């Protein structure tokens, strides 16, 4: 029980960091200059906010319940709710991913048709899509590694999707180390800039496919959109 309380406490800040990251994405979607969204501009942010609000309430309620959990029945109920939260969070991340990929497709199409506006707007929208791509894949990595936040730290390390440097060190002080949301943001950022693993290696096919998808979107954004915008400005 003591270990479970420690893991839940460790994960508390990560949950709210992830919720804040979704808020950043919503703001970025509202700041897109060109018309690059499915339907009205407010549709995607509204759907994401509609999922984010109850998700945040359920997360706060779960964290309060963990303080009073004393037996296996309490932990079983909390675990089930956390799994429902994870599924909702995955659905929200999927919506964000679809919307961001759609924005990139619309921007590339507008670029090829010559209707993408000035070079400055292209740069701003390309940067917007790239930053959103980094955040959304940080959410994917965080939500899938080790079974996701509901089970991270409560399952064996053999189930890990990523091999972080701390996991290879022999020091006893870091034997119980758990990756946080910031670690996954760093992983997503380095993968989007280097187009390959840097200090953290993917161990499973799922992790490799996710990193491939992120690198492909990042490369497409930089090569086809940002490069064209620089040529226009030049």
mmCIF file of the C-alpha atoms, coordinates in Angstrom:
data_MODEL
# 
_entry.id   MODEL 
# 
loop_
_atom_site.group_PDB 
_atom_site.id 
_atom_site.type_symbol 
_atom_site.label_atom_id 
_atom_site.label_alt_id 
_atom_site.label_comp_id 
_atom_site.label_asym_id 
_atom_site.label_entity_id 
_atom_site.label_seq_id 
_atom_site.pdbx_PDB_ins_code 
_atom_site.Cartn_x 
_atom_site.Cartn_y 
_atom_site.Cartn_z 
_atom_site.occupancy 
_atom_site.B_iso_or_equiv 
_atom_site.pdbx_formal_charge 
_atom_site.auth_seq_id 
_atom_site.auth_comp_id 
_atom_site.auth_asym_id 
_atom_site.auth_atom_id 
_atom_site.pdbx_PDB_model_num 
ATOM 1   C CA . UNK A 1 1   ? 0.000   0.000  0.000   1.00 0.00 ? 1   UNK A CA 1 
ATOM 2   C CA . UNK A 1 2   ? 2.801   2.382  0.899   1.00 0.00 ? 2   UNK A CA 1 
ATOM 3   C CA . UNK A 1 3   ? 4.396   1.819  -2.498  1.00 0.00 ? 3   UNK A CA 1 
ATOM 4   C CA . UNK A 1 4   ? 1.085   2.498  -4.247  1.00 0.00 ? 4   UNK A CA 1 
ATOM 5   C CA . UNK A 1 5   ? 0.647   5.768  -2.365  1.00 0.00 ? 5   UNK A CA 1 
ATOM 6   C CA . UNK A 1 6   ? 4.188   6.798  -3.336  1.00 0.00 ? 6   UNK A CA 1 
ATOM 7   C CA . UNK A 1 7   ? 3.576   6.058  -7.012  1.00 0.00 ? 7   UNK A CA 1 
ATOM 8   C CA . UNK A 1 8   ? 0.252   7.928  -7.091  1.00 0.00 ? 8   UNK A CA 1 
ATOM 9   C CA . UNK A 1 9   ? 1.839   10.921 -5.339  1.00 0.00 ? 9   UNK A CA 1 
ATOM 10  C CA . UNK A 1 10  ? 4.720   10.876 -7.824  1.00 0.00 ? 10  UNK A CA 1 
ATOM 11  C CA . UNK A 1 11  ? 2.265   10.850 -10.722 1.00 0.00 ? 11  UNK A CA 1 
ATOM 12  C CA . UNK A 1 12  ? 0.096   13.685 -9.387  1.00 0.00 ? 12  UNK A CA 1 
ATOM 13  C CA . UNK A 1 13  ? 2.117   16.511 -10.919 1.00 0.00 ? 13  UNK A CA 1 
ATOM 14  C CA . UNK A 1 14  ? 2.447   14.607 -14.196 1.00 0.00 ? 14  UNK A CA 1 
ATOM 15  C CA . UNK A 1 15  ? -1.327  14.412 -14.625 1.00 0.00 ? 15  UNK A CA 1 
ATOM 16  C CA . UNK A 1 16  ? -1.719  18.163 -14.247 1.00 0.00 ? 16  UNK A CA 1 
ATOM 17  C CA . UNK A 1 17  ? 1.285   18.824 -16.498 1.00 0.00 ? 17  UNK A CA 1 
ATOM 18  C CA . UNK A 1 18  ? -0.416  16.750 -19.189 1.00 0.00 ? 18  UNK A CA 1 
ATOM 19  C CA . UNK A 1 19  ? -3.687  18.629 -18.713 1.00 0.00 ? 19  UNK A CA 1 
ATOM 20  C CA . UNK A 1 20  ? -1.789  21.939 -19.021 1.00 0.00 ? 20  UNK A CA 1 
ATOM 21  C CA . UNK A 1 21  ? -0.159  20.655 -22.224 1.00 0.00 ? 21  UNK A CA 1 
ATOM 22  C CA . UNK A 1 22  ? -3.618  20.086 -23.713 1.00 0.00 ? 22  UNK A CA 1 
ATOM 23  C CA . UNK A 1 23  ? -4.534  23.666 -22.838 1.00 0.00 ? 23  UNK A CA 1 
ATOM 24  C CA . UNK A 1 24  ? -1.443  24.838 -24.703 1.00 0.00 ? 24  UNK A CA 1 
ATOM 25  C CA . UNK A 1 25  ? -2.541  22.829 -27.736 1.00 0.00 ? 25  UNK A CA 1 
ATOM 26  C CA . UNK A 1 26  ? -6.032  24.366 -27.610 1.00 0.00 ? 26  UNK A CA 1 
ATOM 27  C CA . UNK A 1 27  ? -4.491  27.845 -27.563 1.00 0.00 ? 27  UNK A CA 1 
ATOM 28  C CA . UNK A 1 28  ? -2.211  26.969 -30.483 1.00 0.00 ? 28  UNK A CA 1 
ATOM 29  C CA . UNK A 1 29  ? -5.173  25.711 -32.521 1.00 0.00 ? 29  UNK A CA 1 
ATOM 30  C CA . UNK A 1 30  ? -6.980  29.001 -31.974 1.00 0.00 ? 30  UNK A CA 1 
ATOM 31  C CA . UNK A 1 31  ? -3.884  30.927 -33.106 1.00 0.00 ? 31  UNK A CA 1 
ATOM 32  C CA . UNK A 1 32  ? -3.573  29.242 -36.515 1.00 0.00 ? 32  UNK A CA 1 
ATOM 33  C CA . UNK A 1 33  ? -3.648  32.022 -39.118 1.00 0.00 ? 33  UNK A CA 1 
ATOM 34  C CA . UNK A 1 34  ? -4.775  30.145 -42.236 1.00 0.00 ? 34  UNK A CA 1 
ATOM 35  C CA . UNK A 1 35  ? -7.989  28.132 -42.410 1.00 0.00 ? 35  UNK A CA 1 
ATOM 36  C CA . UNK A 1 36  ? -6.518  24.718 -41.658 1.00 0.00 ? 36  UNK A CA 1 
ATOM 37  C CA . UNK A 1 37  ? -9.141  22.936 -39.567 1.00 0.00 ? 37  UNK A CA 1 
ATOM 38  C CA . UNK A 1 38  ? -11.974 20.491 -40.128 1.00 0.00 ? 38  UNK A CA 1 
ATOM 39  C CA . UNK A 1 39  ? -15.124 22.577 -39.940 1.00 0.00 ? 39  UNK A CA 1 
ATOM 40  C CA . UNK A 1 40  ? -15.217 25.829 -37.938 1.00 0.00 ? 40  UNK A CA 1 
ATOM 41  C CA . UNK A 1 41  ? -12.054 26.987 -36.174 1.00 0.00 ? 41  UNK A CA 1 
ATOM 42  C CA . UNK A 1 42  ? -13.693 26.504 -32.761 1.00 0.00 ? 42  UNK A CA 1 
ATOM 43  C CA . UNK A 1 43  ? -14.763 22.889 -33.378 1.00 0.00 ? 43  UNK A CA 1 
ATOM 44  C CA . UNK A 1 44  ? -11.548 21.072 -32.425 1.00 0.00 ? 44  UNK A CA 1 
ATOM 45  C CA . UNK A 1 45  ? -10.785 23.210 -29.344 1.00 0.00 ? 45  UNK A CA 1 
ATOM 46  C CA . UNK A 1 46  ? -14.389 22.804 -28.181 1.00 0.00 ? 46  UNK A CA 1 
ATOM 47  C CA . UNK A 1 47  ? -14.294 18.998 -28.498 1.00 0.00 ? 47  UNK A CA 1 
ATOM 48  C CA . UNK A 1 48  ? -10.970 18.850 -26.680 1.00 0.00 ? 48  UNK A CA 1 
ATOM 49  C CA . UNK A 1 49  ? -12.156 21.182 -23.924 1.00 0.00 ? 49  UNK A CA 1 
ATOM 50  C CA . UNK A 1 50  ? -15.343 19.109 -23.550 1.00 0.00 ? 50  UNK A CA 1 
ATOM 51  C CA . UNK A 1 51  ? -13.143 16.069 -22.880 1.00 0.00 ? 51  UNK A CA 1 
ATOM 52  C CA . UNK A 1 52  ? -10.559 17.925 -20.813 1.00 0.00 ? 52  UNK A CA 1 
ATOM 53  C CA . UNK A 1 53  ? -12.959 19.384 -18.215 1.00 0.00 ? 53  UNK A CA 1 
ATOM 54  C CA . UNK A 1 54  ? -14.529 16.108 -16.979 1.00 0.00 ? 54  UNK A CA 1 
ATOM 55  C CA . UNK A 1 55  ? -11.139 14.438 -17.324 1.00 0.00 ? 55  UNK A CA 1 
ATOM 56  C CA . UNK A 1 56  ? -9.580  16.987 -14.983 1.00 0.00 ? 56  UNK A CA 1 
ATOM 57  C CA . UNK A 1 57  ? -12.448 16.674 -12.501 1.00 0.00 ? 57  UNK A CA 1 
ATOM 58  C CA . UNK A 1 58  ? -12.149 12.881 -12.485 1.00 0.00 ? 58  UNK A CA 1 
ATOM 59  C CA . UNK A 1 59  ? -8.380  13.140 -12.032 1.00 0.00 ? 59  UNK A CA 1 
ATOM 60  C CA . UNK A 1 60  ? -8.747  15.490 -9.060  1.00 0.00 ? 60  UNK A CA 1 
ATOM 61  C CA . UNK A 1 61  ? -11.382 13.239 -7.472  1.00 0.00 ? 61  UNK A CA 1 
ATOM 62  C CA . UNK A 1 62  ? -9.187  10.165 -7.949  1.00 0.00 ? 62  UNK A CA 1 
ATOM 63  C CA . UNK A 1 63  ? -6.192  11.837 -6.353  1.00 0.00 ? 63  UNK A CA 1 
ATOM 64  C CA . UNK A 1 64  ? -8.289  12.795 -3.334  1.00 0.00 ? 64  UNK A CA 1 
ATOM 65  C CA . UNK A 1 65  ? -9.573  9.222  -3.014  1.00 0.00 ? 65  UNK A CA 1 
ATOM 66  C CA . UNK A 1 66  ? -6.053  7.796  -2.972  1.00 0.00 ? 66  UNK A CA 1 
ATOM 67  C CA . UNK A 1 67  ? -5.366  9.644  0.276   1.00 0.00 ? 67  UNK A CA 1 
ATOM 68  C CA . UNK A 1 68  ? -8.060  7.592  2.027   1.00 0.00 ? 68  UNK A CA 1 
ATOM 69  C CA . UNK A 1 69  ? -7.454  4.252  0.299   1.00 0.00 ? 69  UNK A CA 1 
ATOM 70  C CA . UNK A 1 70  ? -6.605  1.612  2.897   1.00 0.00 ? 70  UNK A CA 1 
ATOM 71  C CA . UNK A 1 71  ? -7.583  -1.776 1.433   1.00 0.00 ? 71  UNK A CA 1 
ATOM 72  C CA . UNK A 1 72  ? -7.618  -3.630 -1.865  1.00 0.00 ? 72  UNK A CA 1 
ATOM 73  C CA . UNK A 1 73  ? -11.265 -2.806 -2.584  1.00 0.00 ? 73  UNK A CA 1 
ATOM 74  C CA . UNK A 1 74  ? -10.492 0.921  -2.495  1.00 0.00 ? 74  UNK A CA 1 
ATOM 75  C CA . UNK A 1 75  ? -7.478  0.465  -4.759  1.00 0.00 ? 75  UNK A CA 1 
ATOM 76  C CA . UNK A 1 76  ? -9.509  -1.703 -7.125  1.00 0.00 ? 76  UNK A CA 1 
ATOM 77  C CA . UNK A 1 77  ? -12.172 1.010  -7.505  1.00 0.00 ? 77  UNK A CA 1 
ATOM 78  C CA . UNK A 1 78  ? -9.512  3.678  -7.959  1.00 0.00 ? 78  UNK A CA 1 
ATOM 79  C CA . UNK A 1 79  ? -7.721  1.529  -10.525 1.00 0.00 ? 79  UNK A CA 1 
ATOM 80  C CA . UNK A 1 80  ? -10.875 1.055  -12.580 1.00 0.00 ? 80  UNK A CA 1 
ATOM 81  C CA . UNK A 1 81  ? -11.579 4.782  -12.595 1.00 0.00 ? 81  UNK A CA 1 
ATOM 82  C CA . UNK A 1 82  ? -7.991  5.515  -13.599 1.00 0.00 ? 82  UNK A CA 1 
ATOM 83  C CA . UNK A 1 83  ? -8.353  3.131  -16.532 1.00 0.00 ? 83  UNK A CA 1 
ATOM 84  C CA . UNK A 1 84  ? -11.508 4.965  -17.667 1.00 0.00 ? 84  UNK A CA 1 
ATOM 85  C CA . UNK A 1 85  ? -9.596  8.230  -17.333 1.00 0.00 ? 85  UNK A CA 1 
ATOM 86  C CA . UNK A 1 86  ? -6.775  6.809  -19.436 1.00 0.00 ? 86  UNK A CA 1 
ATOM 87  C CA . UNK A 1 87  ? -9.176  5.719  -22.173 1.00 0.00 ? 87  UNK A CA 1 
ATOM 88  C CA . UNK A 1 88  ? -10.754 9.172  -22.266 1.00 0.00 ? 88  UNK A CA 1 
ATOM 89  C CA . UNK A 1 89  ? -7.307  10.767 -22.353 1.00 0.00 ? 89  UNK A CA 1 
ATOM 90  C CA . UNK A 1 90  ? -6.287  8.490  -25.234 1.00 0.00 ? 90  UNK A CA 1 
ATOM 91  C CA . UNK A 1 91  ? -9.448  9.448  -27.116 1.00 0.00 ? 91  UNK A CA 1 
ATOM 92  C CA . UNK A 1 92  ? -8.668  13.135 -26.588 1.00 0.00 ? 92  UNK A CA 1 
ATOM 93  C CA . UNK A 1 93  ? -5.081  12.625 -27.735 1.00 0.00 ? 93  UNK A CA 1 
ATOM 94  C CA . UNK A 1 94  ? -6.378  10.830 -30.813 1.00 0.00 ? 94  UNK A CA 1 
ATOM 95  C CA . UNK A 1 95  ? -8.662  13.771 -31.639 1.00 0.00 ? 95  UNK A CA 1 
ATOM 96  C CA . UNK A 1 96  ? -5.756  16.190 -31.287 1.00 0.00 ? 96  UNK A CA 1 
ATOM 97  C CA . UNK A 1 97  ? -3.560  14.016 -33.504 1.00 0.00 ? 97  UNK A CA 1 
ATOM 98  C CA . UNK A 1 98  ? -6.175  13.827 -36.255 1.00 0.00 ? 98  UNK A CA 1 
ATOM 99  C CA . UNK A 1 99  ? -6.777  17.567 -36.142 1.00 0.00 ? 99  UNK A CA 1 
ATOM 100 C CA . UNK A 1 100 ? -3.063  18.378 -36.261 1.00 0.00 ? 100 UNK A CA 1 
ATOM 101 C CA . UNK A 1 101 ? -2.417  15.989 -39.161 1.00 0.00 ? 101 UNK A CA 1 
ATOM 102 C CA . UNK A 1 102 ? -5.404  17.483 -40.952 1.00 0.00 ? 102 UNK A CA 1 
ATOM 103 C CA . UNK A 1 103 ? -3.992  20.983 -40.439 1.00 0.00 ? 103 UNK A CA 1 
ATOM 104 C CA . UNK A 1 104 ? -0.693  19.865 -41.953 1.00 0.00 ? 104 UNK A CA 1 
ATOM 105 C CA . UNK A 1 105 ? -2.440  18.291 -44.956 1.00 0.00 ? 105 UNK A CA 1 
ATOM 106 C CA . UNK A 1 106 ? -4.504  21.443 -45.552 1.00 0.00 ? 106 UNK A CA 1 
ATOM 107 C CA . UNK A 1 107 ? -1.415  23.627 -45.237 1.00 0.00 ? 107 UNK A CA 1 
ATOM 108 C CA . UNK A 1 108 ? 0.596   21.515 -47.691 1.00 0.00 ? 108 UNK A CA 1 
ATOM 109 C CA . UNK A 1 109 ? -2.334  21.500 -50.142 1.00 0.00 ? 109 UNK A CA 1 
ATOM 110 C CA . UNK A 1 110 ? -2.723  25.264 -49.863 1.00 0.00 ? 110 UNK A CA 1 
ATOM 111 C CA . UNK A 1 111 ? 1.015   25.611 -50.402 1.00 0.00 ? 111 UNK A CA 1 
ATOM 112 C CA . UNK A 1 112 ? 0.963   23.469 -53.547 1.00 0.00 ? 112 UNK A CA 1 
ATOM 113 C CA . UNK A 1 113 ? -2.061  25.355 -54.887 1.00 0.00 ? 113 UNK A CA 1 
ATOM 114 C CA . UNK A 1 114 ? -0.489  28.725 -54.141 1.00 0.00 ? 114 UNK A CA 1 
ATOM 115 C CA . UNK A 1 115 ? -3.184  29.853 -51.687 1.00 0.00 ? 115 UNK A CA 1 
ATOM 116 C CA . UNK A 1 116 ? -1.263  29.667 -48.415 1.00 0.00 ? 116 UNK A CA 1 
ATOM 117 C CA . UNK A 1 117 ? -0.787  33.377 -47.956 1.00 0.00 ? 117 UNK A CA 1 
ATOM 118 C CA . UNK A 1 118 ? 2.421   35.229 -47.156 1.00 0.00 ? 118 UNK A CA 1 
ATOM 119 C CA . UNK A 1 119 ? 5.659   33.576 -46.083 1.00 0.00 ? 119 UNK A CA 1 
ATOM 120 C CA . UNK A 1 120 ? 5.299   34.935 -42.562 1.00 0.00 ? 120 UNK A CA 1 
ATOM 121 C CA . UNK A 1 121 ? 1.955   33.224 -42.038 1.00 0.00 ? 121 UNK A CA 1 
ATOM 122 C CA . UNK A 1 122 ? 3.407   29.984 -43.401 1.00 0.00 ? 122 UNK A CA 1 
ATOM 123 C CA . UNK A 1 123 ? 6.234   30.107 -40.891 1.00 0.00 ? 123 UNK A CA 1 
ATOM 124 C CA . UNK A 1 124 ? 3.885   30.817 -37.998 1.00 0.00 ? 124 UNK A CA 1 
ATOM 125 C CA . UNK A 1 125 ? 1.488   28.013 -38.936 1.00 0.00 ? 125 UNK A CA 1 
ATOM 126 C CA . UNK A 1 126 ? 4.346   25.569 -39.580 1.00 0.00 ? 126 UNK A CA 1 
ATOM 127 C CA . UNK A 1 127 ? 5.806   26.357 -36.166 1.00 0.00 ? 127 UNK A CA 1 
ATOM 128 C CA . UNK A 1 128 ? 2.352   25.989 -34.629 1.00 0.00 ? 128 UNK A CA 1 
ATOM 129 C CA . UNK A 1 129 ? 1.869   22.541 -36.178 1.00 0.00 ? 129 UNK A CA 1 
ATOM 130 C CA . UNK A 1 130 ? 5.399   21.453 -35.214 1.00 0.00 ? 130 UNK A CA 1 
ATOM 131 C CA . UNK A 1 131 ? 5.004   22.465 -31.558 1.00 0.00 ? 131 UNK A CA 1 
ATOM 132 C CA . UNK A 1 132 ? 1.603   20.768 -31.407 1.00 0.00 ? 132 UNK A CA 1 
ATOM 133 C CA . UNK A 1 133 ? 3.198   17.658 -32.897 1.00 0.00 ? 133 UNK A CA 1 
ATOM 134 C CA . UNK A 1 134 ? 5.838   17.590 -30.147 1.00 0.00 ? 134 UNK A CA 1 
ATOM 135 C CA . UNK A 1 135 ? 3.260   17.989 -27.374 1.00 0.00 ? 135 UNK A CA 1 
ATOM 136 C CA . UNK A 1 136 ? 0.788   15.467 -28.747 1.00 0.00 ? 136 UNK A CA 1 
ATOM 137 C CA . UNK A 1 137 ? 3.442   12.762 -29.129 1.00 0.00 ? 137 UNK A CA 1 
ATOM 138 C CA . UNK A 1 138 ? 4.714   13.506 -25.637 1.00 0.00 ? 138 UNK A CA 1 
ATOM 139 C CA . UNK A 1 139 ? 1.155   12.710 -24.559 1.00 0.00 ? 139 UNK A CA 1 
ATOM 140 C CA . UNK A 1 140 ? 1.185   9.509  -26.613 1.00 0.00 ? 140 UNK A CA 1 
ATOM 141 C CA . UNK A 1 141 ? 4.512   8.383  -25.138 1.00 0.00 ? 141 UNK A CA 1 
ATOM 142 C CA . UNK A 1 142 ? 3.384   9.208  -21.607 1.00 0.00 ? 142 UNK A CA 1 
ATOM 143 C CA . UNK A 1 143 ? -0.005  7.528  -22.052 1.00 0.00 ? 143 UNK A CA 1 
ATOM 144 C CA . UNK A 1 144 ? 1.357   4.258  -23.457 1.00 0.00 ? 144 UNK A CA 1 
ATOM 145 C CA . UNK A 1 145 ? 4.701   3.621  -21.759 1.00 0.00 ? 145 UNK A CA 1 
ATOM 146 C CA . UNK A 1 146 ? 4.513   0.899  -19.080 1.00 0.00 ? 146 UNK A CA 1 
ATOM 147 C CA . UNK A 1 147 ? 0.771   0.566  -19.552 1.00 0.00 ? 147 UNK A CA 1 
ATOM 148 C CA . UNK A 1 148 ? 0.200   4.293  -19.094 1.00 0.00 ? 148 UNK A CA 1 
ATOM 149 C CA . UNK A 1 149 ? -0.047  6.438  -15.948 1.00 0.00 ? 149 UNK A CA 1 
ATOM 150 C CA . UNK A 1 150 ? -2.568  4.152  -14.172 1.00 0.00 ? 150 UNK A CA 1 
ATOM 151 C CA . UNK A 1 151 ? -0.026  1.319  -13.928 1.00 0.00 ? 151 UNK A CA 1 
ATOM 152 C CA . UNK A 1 152 ? 3.364   3.000  -14.308 1.00 0.00 ? 152 UNK A CA 1 
ATOM 153 C CA . UNK A 1 153 ? 5.496   2.048  -11.341 1.00 0.00 ? 153 UNK A CA 1 
ATOM 154 C CA . UNK A 1 154 ? 3.101   -0.753 -10.371 1.00 0.00 ? 154 UNK A CA 1 
ATOM 155 C CA . UNK A 1 155 ? 4.235   -3.203 -13.052 1.00 0.00 ? 155 UNK A CA 1 
ATOM 156 C CA . UNK A 1 156 ? 7.577   -4.765 -13.817 1.00 0.00 ? 156 UNK A CA 1 
ATOM 157 C CA . UNK A 1 157 ? 10.185  -2.764 -15.700 1.00 0.00 ? 157 UNK A CA 1 
ATOM 158 C CA . UNK A 1 158 ? 10.175  -5.427 -18.437 1.00 0.00 ? 158 UNK A CA 1 
ATOM 159 C CA . UNK A 1 159 ? 6.913   -3.899 -19.700 1.00 0.00 ? 159 UNK A CA 1 
ATOM 160 C CA . UNK A 1 160 ? 8.629   -0.589 -20.480 1.00 0.00 ? 160 UNK A CA 1 
ATOM 161 C CA . UNK A 1 161 ? 8.289   0.812  -24.011 1.00 0.00 ? 161 UNK A CA 1 
ATOM 162 C CA . UNK A 1 162 ? 11.324  3.104  -23.683 1.00 0.00 ? 162 UNK A CA 1 
ATOM 163 C CA . UNK A 1 163 ? 14.785  2.649  -22.197 1.00 0.00 ? 163 UNK A CA 1 
ATOM 164 C CA . UNK A 1 164 ? 15.753  5.854  -20.401 1.00 0.00 ? 164 UNK A CA 1 
ATOM 165 C CA . UNK A 1 165 ? 19.395  6.470  -19.394 1.00 0.00 ? 165 UNK A CA 1 
ATOM 166 C CA . UNK A 1 166 ? 18.507  6.350  -15.685 1.00 0.00 ? 166 UNK A CA 1 
ATOM 167 C CA . UNK A 1 167 ? 17.314  2.761  -16.146 1.00 0.00 ? 167 UNK A CA 1 
ATOM 168 C CA . UNK A 1 168 ? 20.826  1.643  -17.136 1.00 0.00 ? 168 UNK A CA 1 
ATOM 169 C CA . UNK A 1 169 ? 22.681  3.133  -14.163 1.00 0.00 ? 169 UNK A CA 1 
ATOM 170 C CA . UNK A 1 170 ? 23.662  0.836  -11.293 1.00 0.00 ? 170 UNK A CA 1 
ATOM 171 C CA . UNK A 1 171 ? 23.182  3.426  -8.531  1.00 0.00 ? 171 UNK A CA 1 
ATOM 172 C CA . UNK A 1 172 ? 20.824  2.257  -5.809  1.00 0.00 ? 172 UNK A CA 1 
ATOM 173 C CA . UNK A 1 173 ? 19.420  5.763  -5.394  1.00 0.00 ? 173 UNK A CA 1 
ATOM 174 C CA . UNK A 1 174 ? 17.759  5.669  -8.813  1.00 0.00 ? 174 UNK A CA 1 
ATOM 175 C CA . UNK A 1 175 ? 16.695  2.027  -8.941  1.00 0.00 ? 175 UNK A CA 1 
ATOM 176 C CA . UNK A 1 176 ? 13.107  3.073  -8.292  1.00 0.00 ? 176 UNK A CA 1 
ATOM 177 C CA . UNK A 1 177 ? 13.258  5.959  -10.774 1.00 0.00 ? 177 UNK A CA 1 
ATOM 178 C CA . UNK A 1 178 ? 10.131  6.620  -12.846 1.00 0.00 ? 178 UNK A CA 1 
ATOM 179 C CA . UNK A 1 179 ? 9.985   8.800  -15.969 1.00 0.00 ? 179 UNK A CA 1 
ATOM 180 C CA . UNK A 1 180 ? 7.793   11.879 -15.636 1.00 0.00 ? 180 UNK A CA 1 
ATOM 181 C CA . UNK A 1 181 ? 5.835   13.830 -18.204 1.00 0.00 ? 181 UNK A CA 1 
ATOM 182 C CA . UNK A 1 182 ? 8.754   16.217 -18.747 1.00 0.00 ? 182 UNK A CA 1 
ATOM 183 C CA . UNK A 1 183 ? 10.935  13.243 -19.702 1.00 0.00 ? 183 UNK A CA 1 
ATOM 184 C CA . UNK A 1 184 ? 8.469   12.336 -22.435 1.00 0.00 ? 184 UNK A CA 1 
ATOM 185 C CA . UNK A 1 185 ? 8.327   15.949 -23.632 1.00 0.00 ? 185 UNK A CA 1 
ATOM 186 C CA . UNK A 1 186 ? 12.114  15.888 -23.947 1.00 0.00 ? 186 UNK A CA 1 
ATOM 187 C CA . UNK A 1 187 ? 11.908  12.565 -25.797 1.00 0.00 ? 187 UNK A CA 1 
ATOM 188 C CA . UNK A 1 188 ? 9.322   13.955 -28.219 1.00 0.00 ? 188 UNK A CA 1 
ATOM 189 C CA . UNK A 1 189 ? 11.333  17.156 -28.753 1.00 0.00 ? 189 UNK A CA 1 
ATOM 190 C CA . UNK A 1 190 ? 14.601  15.375 -29.520 1.00 0.00 ? 190 UNK A CA 1 
ATOM 191 C CA . UNK A 1 191 ? 12.857  12.915 -31.840 1.00 0.00 ? 191 UNK A CA 1 
ATOM 192 C CA . UNK A 1 192 ? 11.163  15.782 -33.717 1.00 0.00 ? 192 UNK A CA 1 
ATOM 193 C CA . UNK A 1 193 ? 14.463  17.638 -34.172 1.00 0.00 ? 193 UNK A CA 1 
ATOM 194 C CA . UNK A 1 194 ? 16.895  14.765 -34.758 1.00 0.00 ? 194 UNK A CA 1 
ATOM 195 C CA . UNK A 1 195 ? 14.376  12.472 -36.553 1.00 0.00 ? 195 UNK A CA 1 
ATOM 196 C CA . UNK A 1 196 ? 15.853  9.564  -34.563 1.00 0.00 ? 196 UNK A CA 1 
ATOM 197 C CA . UNK A 1 197 ? 16.311  8.371  -30.968 1.00 0.00 ? 197 UNK A CA 1 
ATOM 198 C CA . UNK A 1 198 ? 18.915  10.261 -28.954 1.00 0.00 ? 198 UNK A CA 1 
ATOM 199 C CA . UNK A 1 199 ? 19.443  9.247  -25.311 1.00 0.00 ? 199 UNK A CA 1 
ATOM 200 C CA . UNK A 1 200 ? 16.203  7.240  -24.993 1.00 0.00 ? 200 UNK A CA 1 
ATOM 201 C CA . UNK A 1 201 ? 15.674  4.084  -27.041 1.00 0.00 ? 201 UNK A CA 1 
ATOM 202 C CA . UNK A 1 202 ? 12.348  2.543  -28.123 1.00 0.00 ? 202 UNK A CA 1 
ATOM 203 C CA . UNK A 1 203 ? 11.998  -1.067 -26.973 1.00 0.00 ? 203 UNK A CA 1 
ATOM 204 C CA . UNK A 1 204 ? 8.648   -2.124 -28.412 1.00 0.00 ? 204 UNK A CA 1 
ATOM 205 C CA . UNK A 1 205 ? 7.111   -2.019 -31.870 1.00 0.00 ? 205 UNK A CA 1 
ATOM 206 C CA . UNK A 1 206 ? 4.458   0.377  -30.585 1.00 0.00 ? 206 UNK A CA 1 
ATOM 207 C CA . UNK A 1 207 ? 7.096   2.833  -29.402 1.00 0.00 ? 207 UNK A CA 1 
ATOM 208 C CA . UNK A 1 208 ? 9.001   2.570  -32.675 1.00 0.00 ? 208 UNK A CA 1 
ATOM 209 C CA . UNK A 1 209 ? 5.878   3.220  -34.739 1.00 0.00 ? 209 UNK A CA 1 
ATOM 210 C CA . UNK A 1 210 ? 4.990   6.255  -32.625 1.00 0.00 ? 210 UNK A CA 1 
ATOM 211 C CA . UNK A 1 211 ? 8.490   7.695  -33.014 1.00 0.00 ? 211 UNK A CA 1 
ATOM 212 C CA . UNK A 1 212 ? 8.406   7.043  -36.762 1.00 0.00 ? 212 UNK A CA 1 
ATOM 213 C CA . UNK A 1 213 ? 5.067   8.836  -37.083 1.00 0.00 ? 213 UNK A CA 1 
ATOM 214 C CA . UNK A 1 214 ? 6.285   11.850 -35.113 1.00 0.00 ? 214 UNK A CA 1 
ATOM 215 C CA . UNK A 1 215 ? 9.529   12.088 -37.098 1.00 0.00 ? 215 UNK A CA 1 
ATOM 216 C CA . UNK A 1 216 ? 7.626   11.826 -40.389 1.00 0.00 ? 216 UNK A CA 1 
ATOM 217 C CA . UNK A 1 217 ? 5.211   14.632 -39.460 1.00 0.00 ? 217 UNK A CA 1 
ATOM 218 C CA . UNK A 1 218 ? 8.069   16.795 -38.204 1.00 0.00 ? 218 UNK A CA 1 
ATOM 219 C CA . UNK A 1 219 ? 10.120  16.188 -41.352 1.00 0.00 ? 219 UNK A CA 1 
ATOM 220 C CA . UNK A 1 220 ? 7.138   16.975 -43.581 1.00 0.00 ? 220 UNK A CA 1 
ATOM 221 C CA . UNK A 1 221 ? 6.458   20.194 -41.681 1.00 0.00 ? 221 UNK A CA 1 
ATOM 222 C CA . UNK A 1 222 ? 10.047  21.389 -41.855 1.00 0.00 ? 222 UNK A CA 1 
ATOM 223 C CA . UNK A 1 223 ? 10.931  20.185 -45.364 1.00 0.00 ? 223 UNK A CA 1 
ATOM 224 C CA . UNK A 1 224 ? 7.784   21.094 -47.293 1.00 0.00 ? 224 UNK A CA 1 
ATOM 225 C CA . UNK A 1 225 ? 6.285   23.979 -45.373 1.00 0.00 ? 225 UNK A CA 1 
ATOM 226 C CA . UNK A 1 226 ? 8.968   25.847 -43.460 1.00 0.00 ? 226 UNK A CA 1 
ATOM 227 C CA . UNK A 1 227 ? 11.517  25.532 -46.274 1.00 0.00 ? 227 UNK A CA 1 
ATOM 228 C CA . UNK A 1 228 ? 8.995   26.922 -48.779 1.00 0.00 ? 228 UNK A CA 1 
ATOM 229 C CA . UNK A 1 229 ? 8.162   29.789 -46.451 1.00 0.00 ? 229 UNK A CA 1 
ATOM 230 C CA . UNK A 1 230 ? 11.822  30.719 -46.164 1.00 0.00 ? 230 UNK A CA 1 
ATOM 231 C CA . UNK A 1 231 ? 12.087  30.740 -49.971 1.00 0.00 ? 231 UNK A CA 1 
ATOM 232 C CA . UNK A 1 232 ? 9.091   33.081 -50.171 1.00 0.00 ? 232 UNK A CA 1 
ATOM 233 C CA . UNK A 1 233 ? 10.626  35.447 -47.628 1.00 0.00 ? 233 UNK A CA 1 
ATOM 234 C CA . UNK A 1 234 ? 13.942  35.360 -49.470 1.00 0.00 ? 234 UNK A CA 1 
# 
